[in-house]
Structures are given as C-alpha cells and as structure tokens.
C-alpha cells in the first residue's frame, strides 16, 4: 500500500468534524486492507508505530525533526521554525519546506506504508554515540522520498501529534463497522476486547478473521498490561459509601496512596512492572521486582497495587513528585533506590495461574491475592483496609470485602441524610495522618472494569482551597488545540519582594471557547518568544483548583500544584491581588 493512499485517508479525516464521517472513513480503510497490512494500518491510523502498551519511544525531538527537514530539503532551519511558529504545526512547516526544497538526492522512491512504519520502529532501537545523527538521517530519508502532503504526516507521526481528530472510540466503532455489523453489541464486543488487550492490531485482526466469537475469546495475557479500573471522586465520605454500596453491597475502605499505581506481571522468575499509563518501569524498580519474587507465591499472576516512597530516615511518606524521580531514572538506579526506598501496597489480583479474574467479584479477587501474598513489612504489603460500617444502627457489617456482600442499609441522620460511621471517619483520618491522600471506597461484589469509571470504586480526598494565580509564561498547545495558548505557567506573589514565584503549569480544565478567550487575552501580552514558548506581561489572574501542593525544586516558589485545573478568569483581581507565597506555604502545611 502506497503511503499516499494513507495520506488521502488522513486528509479526509482532517477535513471533517463529523465523528460519524470519521468512523465511516476509517471503516472503509480498514475493510480494504489485506491481512498483512491491517496491523500496520491500524497503528499508523492512530499515529504511532507501536501498540499502546509497548514502551518504545522514537527518541526524536522537535529540534531533531527540524534538522531532518533541513537536511532533506536544504531549507534553512530558521525559515522552517518561522513557518512552524506561524502555523503551530511542524508538519505544515515540513510540507512547505518540501514544496520549496532546494535540493533532492539523485534517487528517490515512492513511499509505502510498510517502509514508513518500519523506519519509525527502527528509530527506537538506535542507542549510544551517533544515535541522534542516525535518527536525523532516517527521518530525512523518508522526507526525501515524500511529497509535501506526505511530509506533513510523516513529521506529525514522528512527533506523535497526527492531528486528524480520532480517538480510541472512533477506532473502536470503525472496527465494528468494518468487520462486524456495527451494532451496539458489536461495539461492546470490540471495546471489551480492547480493554483486555490494549492492542487494536489484535482486535482488528481477530474481528476480521473470527468475528464476535473470536473477540469474546480474547483475554488477559501476561506481559501485556490491562487498562486499570478508574475511580470517580466522591463528594464526601458518607456520600461515597452510599453510592458505592450499590443495592446494599458491602464496601471496603482502603488507604489511597500518593504513589505510582502499578500492575505487576509474574511468570516464573520473570517479573515486569507497568504504570497506569502502561509504561514498563521494571528497570527503574529492581527492589519491587525482588519484593514480588520473594513475597508473591504464584507461578503466574497479575497483581495491582501502589508503589509508595518513604523517607529512609523518618519512615514518612514521600510526595509523588519525589518518587517520580525513580520513574525517570535510567542510570544509577540502585543508588536512587537506596535514596528513595519504596513499599508495594497490593490491592487486587487480575489473573492467577492461567485464569483471568476480571469477571470475578472484588471479594473473590482479594481472596486470590491473599492466598499468594506473603507480606514483608516495608517491602510488599496488603493495602491497609477495613470494612465500611453499613448497618442502620451504626454497627459494623463485619465484611472486609471477602464475606457476605449484603447489608441492611446506611446510617442516617435525623434529616434522612447518609452519615459516615465513627469507625469510617477514624479510618479516613488515620489515612491522612499517615501522609496518604485519603481513602478508596470499593464495592466488594463488583467485577473489574478496565479503563472505566463505573461507580464501583470511588476516592475521597480533602478539598483544597482554590488559589488566584498570575500567568507569567505560556506555550502553544499541540494537536487539535495547536492554535491556542493552552499550557500556562502560574505564579503566586512574594509579599516581601513583590516578585512572582511560579508554582506550576496549567493544561486542563478549559473548554475550547474558554481557551480561545484566554489566548486572545494573552497574545497581546507577549514580551519574548523562544520557539513555541512565550514570556508574558503578568496581568492575567486565574482561579485554580488542584489536588495537592507539593515541595518542588522545579519552580522558584519551592512548591508545585499537583493536577491544577482552570476554574475561571479573575477579571476582578490585579496581579498584586494574587495569592501570596505565604498562603501557598500555609496551605501546604495544613494538608
């Protein structure tokens, strides 16, 4: 299949905003692909040569890509960057450079889909001295054989921003349309198959060959991580317990840890550790591998838990930002492990000895987990837990998630509102006192639902007071929102010096309309430009929600907001009215 044919699909997708039309375009492309081309096509239509769970990275930055464009076309890098700034898309800059190329090699060939796919996959294998130069040469080679339109999408794929407006849901529906009957049942079959495989290559190939029956046979596979089940946020402890206790089911309370949610796969002596983003971090956590090898007595299993960092001197919980240094570490791993020791707190079992447990109840999965776990304090433990109080008279249900899953009701106040029992409140307080984020509430009768927020699991955390902060810098967004300034640096005010001290970067919480308005407000305030990053006159104040304030050397305030979220523009405030560094520090201490 020539790459030009795939580019035609990309252009048709980009030209429509209708999800139904996008689904129809994708379905047509998939249906026309032969069995050998189908897996490659599925990946490139999603803008990557790898499956979602594969850890490989192309290892080529925007800067190196710019060099590759210049190498292939002879166009000056400054001119390429100028077009990039104007359009917000390095792919468009590549297309313009190819259209105006000043040089061409004597021999060129028509690009085909497999060549593009294989070349991009090979980029991830380049290591050591000269690897950057090899990547530049490889991408330049593709661009040398590309026309302007092909160059646009080669570069977008290299950078991981295809910009054609399709997500997993569109791919799912297209597979159901291309190979099944497109019904709700077909879509559900495709979705379930993807949830347990995280690989649309496998799903599309199976749907084409074996239909719905074949999809139903796909299941959990060792060393292919499953999307984790997601929790919804509860309004409060009693409300969360009431909602999770669907039709009187028992509720299990667990500490909510501020760590790395992890899925651990074990087969004999081979153990691999994955994050909730499906990243393989086995090499970064040799102590976790050792703990699982010693503490989990199963030939084959997939267990889930949280890796939590502890101060080696005080034993206190370390904030996620400190622990995250271990995820990024590629060298001196053993030294970093000694500086930031961890404990694995396990709370689920998804697979054991050739049997998937996804359809089993939490109660059954916990029984399986406890049978294979030999806890070692400080290394590998069962997550701290207790049964929620669930009877109308305030007595305990006596169910920790492994016993009777019925209860007679929740405790009520005089107004008929649900209230948390004293033991539940004490458990929540103990979690916070121990340095954890709060508690998890889990329905003991519920099955495991990969990737879904289904109400069977909720989280309760303290609500932090919002902050009014000044926008000091901004960066153009990527992908669909590339025309907006969507990455904003936020600062509080040092009351003594009057200086602004940054406390984090904002990228979520706004609608397209709000982001368009913010961009219009900020663009006239630009004082300096450095590529896609802009320095701003500090005039705009935003109200910001967040989940936590953490110590951080990254920002000159010494703090960082975890998961900041836009609430509104504070037109009523001047920068001098912004919250102070002292208030940020006080809120941090009160957490």
SULJOHU-V88974 format. One record per backbone hydrogen bond with DSSP energy under -0.5 kcal/mol. CO is the residue of the C=O (numbers start at 1). NH is the residue of the N-H. E is the energy in kcal/mol with one decimal. If there is no record, write none. Layout:
BEGIN
co: (CO/CO)
nh: (NH/NH)
e: (E/E)
END
This chain:
BEGIN
co: (1/2/2/3/4/5/6/7/8/9/10/11/12/13/17/18/19/20/21/22/23/24/25/26/27/28/29/30/34/35/37/38/39/40/41/42/43/43/44/51/61/62/63/64/65/66/67/68/69/70/73/73/76/77/78/79/80/81/82/83/84/89/90/91/92/93/94/95/96/98/106/111/111/112/113/114/115/116/117/118/119/120/121/122/122/123/128/130/131/132/133/134/135/136/137/138/139/140/141/142/143/145/147/148/149/150/151/152/153/154/155/156/156/157/167/168/169/170/171/172/173/174/175/175/176/176/183/184/185/186/187/188/189/190/191/192/193/194/195/198/198/199/200/201/202/203/204/205/206/206/207/210/211/212/213/214/214/215/221/224/228/230/232/236/237/238/239/240/241/244/245/246/250/251/252/253/254/255/256/256/257/259/260/261/262/263/263/264/265/266/267/269/270/272/273/274/275/279/279/281/281/282/285/286/287/288/289/290/291/292/295/295/296/299/300/301/302/302/303/304/304/305/306/306/307/308/309/311/316/319/319/320/322/323/323/324/325/332/333/334/335/336/341/343/343/344/344/345/346/348/350/351/352/355/357/358/361/362/363/364/365/366/367/368/369/369/372/372/373/376/376/379/380/381/384/386/388/390/391/395/395/398/411/413/417/421/422/423/424/425/426/427/428/429/430/431/432/437/438/439/440/441/442/442/443/444/446/447/448/449/452/452/456/457/458/459/460/462/467/467/468/469/470/470/472/473/474/475/475/478/479/481/481/484/484/486/487/488/489/489/490/490/491/492/493/493/494/499/500/501/502/503/504/506/508/511/512/513/514/515/516/517/518/519/520/522/523/525/528/530/532/533/534/535/535/537/540/541/542/542/543/543/544/545/548/550/555/558/560/561/562/562/565/568/569/570/574/575/579/580/581/582/583/584/585/586/587/588)
nh: (113/5/6/7/8/9/10/11/12/13/14/15/16/16/19/22/23/24/25/26/27/28/29/30/31/32/33/33/38/39/41/42/43/44/45/46/46/48/47/54/65/66/67/68/69/70/71/72/73/74/102/103/80/81/82/83/84/85/86/87/88/93/94/95/96/97/98/99/100/101/108/3/4/116/117/118/119/120/121/122/123/124/124/125/126/126/131/134/135/136/137/138/139/140/141/142/143/144/145/145/146/111/151/152/153/154/155/156/157/158/159/160/161/160/171/172/173/174/175/176/177/178/179/180/180/182/187/188/189/190/191/192/193/194/195/196/197/198/227/52/53/203/204/205/206/207/208/209/210/211/211/214/215/216/217/217/218/218/224/221/451/454/459/240/241/242/243/244/245/246/248/249/444/388/442/386/440/257/437/438/259/261/307/276/305/265/274/303/272/301/270/271/267/265/281/263/278/275/281/284/285/285/289/290/291/292/293/294/295/296/297/374/298/268/353/266/350/351/264/347/348/262/308/345/260/343/318/315/311/322/323/324/325/326/327/328/329/336/337/338/339/340/310/308/345/346/381/306/383/304/357/302/355/352/360/448/365/366/367/368/369/370/371/372/372/373/297/374/375/379/380/344/376/346/255/253/397/409/394/390/391/400/419/416/413/425/426/427/428/429/430/431/432/433/434/436/435/462/256/460/254/458/252/444/446/363/362/449/450/452/230/454/443/232/441/234/439/464/469/544/579/542/472/491/536/489/534/486/487/481/482/477/484/477/486/488/475/506/472/473/503/504/470/501/495/581/498/494/502/492/557/561/490/488/566/515/516/517/518/519/520/521/522/523/524/525/526/537/535/533/476/530/474/527/528/539/471/570/469/544/567/568/467/565/562/560/558/552/550/563/547/548/545/543/571/573/577/578/493/584/585/586/587/588/589/590/591/591)
e: (-2.8/-1.1/-1.0/-2.6/-1.9/-1.4/-2.5/-2.8/-2.0/-2.4/-2.6/-1.4/-0.5/-1.0/-0.5/-2.3/-2.6/-2.1/-2.5/-2.6/-2.8/-2.1/-2.0/-2.7/-2.6/-1.6/-0.7/-0.8/-2.2/-0.6/-2.8/-2.7/-1.6/-2.4/-2.4/-0.8/-0.8/-1.9/-0.9/-1.2/-2.3/-2.3/-1.9/-2.2/-2.4/-2.3/-2.6/-2.3/-1.9/-2.7/-3.3/-1.0/-1.9/-2.7/-2.0/-2.0/-2.2/-2.5/-2.0/-2.6/-2.9/-1.7/-2.2/-2.2/-2.3/-2.2/-2.6/-2.3/-1.4/-1.4/-0.5/-2.0/-0.5/-1.9/-2.6/-3.1/-2.4/-2.2/-2.4/-2.1/-1.2/-0.7/-0.9/-1.7/-0.6/-1.2/-2.0/-1.9/-2.0/-2.4/-2.4/-2.4/-2.5/-2.6/-2.2/-1.6/-2.4/-2.3/-1.1/-0.5/-0.9/-0.6/-2.6/-1.8/-1.4/-2.2/-2.4/-1.9/-2.1/-2.4/-2.2/-0.8/-2.3/-0.6/-2.0/-2.9/-2.3/-2.2/-2.3/-2.0/-2.1/-2.9/-2.3/-0.5/-1.2/-1.3/-2.5/-2.5/-2.0/-2.2/-2.7/-2.5/-1.9/-2.2/-2.4/-1.4/-0.9/-3.6/-1.0/-0.6/-0.6/-1.9/-2.7/-2.5/-2.3/-2.6/-2.4/-2.3/-3.3/-0.7/-1.1/-1.4/-1.9/-2.2/-0.9/-0.6/-0.6/-1.2/-1.7/-0.6/-1.4/-0.6/-2.5/-2.5/-2.4/-2.3/-2.1/-2.7/-2.1/-2.9/-2.0/-1.3/-2.4/-2.9/-2.2/-1.9/-3.1/-0.7/-2.0/-1.0/-1.0/-0.7/-2.7/-0.8/-2.5/-0.5/-2.3/-2.3/-2.3/-2.2/-2.0/-0.5/-2.7/-2.6/-2.7/-2.5/-2.0/-2.1/-0.8/-0.5/-0.8/-1.1/-1.9/-2.2/-2.2/-2.5/-2.4/-1.9/-2.7/-2.0/-0.6/-3.4/-1.3/-3.1/-3.0/-2.7/-2.6/-1.2/-3.1/-2.9/-1.4/-3.2/-0.6/-2.8/-2.5/-2.2/-2.9/-2.6/-3.1/-1.0/-1.9/-2.9/-1.3/-2.1/-0.6/-1.5/-0.8/-2.0/-2.4/-1.7/-1.8/-2.4/-2.4/-2.6/-0.7/-0.7/-3.0/-2.1/-3.0/-2.4/-2.9/-2.1/-0.7/-2.4/-1.2/-2.6/-2.4/-2.8/-1.7/-2.0/-2.2/-2.7/-1.6/-0.9/-0.8/-1.2/-3.5/-0.5/-0.6/-2.8/-2.2/-2.4/-3.0/-3.1/-2.0/-3.1/-0.5/-0.8/-2.1/-0.7/-1.4/-0.6/-1.9/-2.0/-2.4/-2.3/-2.4/-1.9/-2.2/-2.5/-2.3/-1.9/-1.9/-2.7/-1.7/-2.3/-1.6/-0.6/-2.7/-2.7/-2.0/-2.4/-2.7/-0.6/-1.3/-2.5/-1.2/-0.5/-0.6/-1.6/-1.5/-0.8/-2.7/-2.0/-3.1/-2.8/-2.0/-0.6/-0.6/-3.0/-2.5/-3.1/-0.6/-2.0/-2.3/-2.5/-3.1/-0.6/-1.6/-1.1/-1.7/-0.5/-2.2/-2.6/-1.3/-0.6/-1.6/-3.7/-2.1/-0.8/-2.7/-0.8/-2.7/-2.7/-0.9/-2.3/-3.1/-3.4/-0.5/-2.8/-1.3/-2.5/-2.8/-2.3/-2.3/-2.5/-2.4/-2.0/-2.5/-2.4/-2.0/-1.8/-2.3/-2.6/-0.6/-1.9/-1.5/-2.5/-2.6/-2.0/-1.8/-3.0/-2.2/-2.9/-1.1/-1.6/-2.3/-2.9/-2.8/-0.5/-2.3/-1.1/-2.3/-2.8/-3.2/-2.6/-1.8/-2.3/-2.9/-0.5/-2.6/-1.0/-2.7/-3.0/-1.3/-1.7/-2.3/-1.3/-2.5/-2.0/-2.5/-2.4/-2.8/-2.2/-2.1/-1.5/-0.6/-1.0)
END
